[in-house]
Amino acid sequence: QKEVEQNSGPLSVPEGAIASLNCTYSDRGSQSFFWYRQYSGKSPELIMFIYSNGDKEDGRFTAQLNKASQYVSLLIRDSQPSDSATYLCAATTGGFKTIFGAGTRLFVKA
Amino acid sequence: GAVVSQHPSRVICKSGTSVKIECRSLDFQATTMFWYRQFPKQSLMLMATSNEGSKATYEQGVEKDKFLINHASLTLSTLTVTSAHPEDSSFYICSAILSSSYEQYFGPGTRLTVT
């Protein structure tokens, strides 16, 4: 069964620190990888996507992909209390089917 | 990013009645949309894949006769919860996918409460 695994957390970091969120996936055929942020009671919001090995930066966010290790990560620099949310990792396998991880809860302490 | 709307955002209905939820892609055409359900403090659960012009594909354990999906146009998919019961109370979220990039954009969700 194709899976995306995440540590459920909570991950607690002080304000201003770097938050590091990790994700592994089981299907080597996965081609596209996404990070979503979900606030409590709200629907997920796409924040980053990555297709190629290496790093991709967008503002305070950096996504990292290592296909050999089947590993995806999201770094959040200068973490803010407003970043406190659940972060979902997702991988797209064949066609449009997207497999979501269960999410990691991040708590940024002011 | 792309915009997906959902209506209604919140609905309360009596047990035994049916509820229709609409999902629209506002600024792009979506041949494929997804319907998810999320219970409190749990992860997203994919219910079905909605394909424009053809029958929806349901995930294992999801009753297709209870959760009717219609994807009649490239911008609209509907989910009808038939004969709703209290255990159907949940947060229903739709999403639409950009075929060019596989980016998936979510609607704001519909909170269903069945009394």
Interface residues (C-beta under 8 A of the other chain):
Chain A: Q31 S32 F34 Y36 G41 K42 S43 P44 E45 L46 F49 L88 A90 T92 F96 K97 T98 F100 G101 A102 G103
Chain B: G1 T32 F34 S43 L44 L46 T49 F91 I93 I97 S99 S101 Y102 E103 Q104 Y105 F106 G107 P108 G109
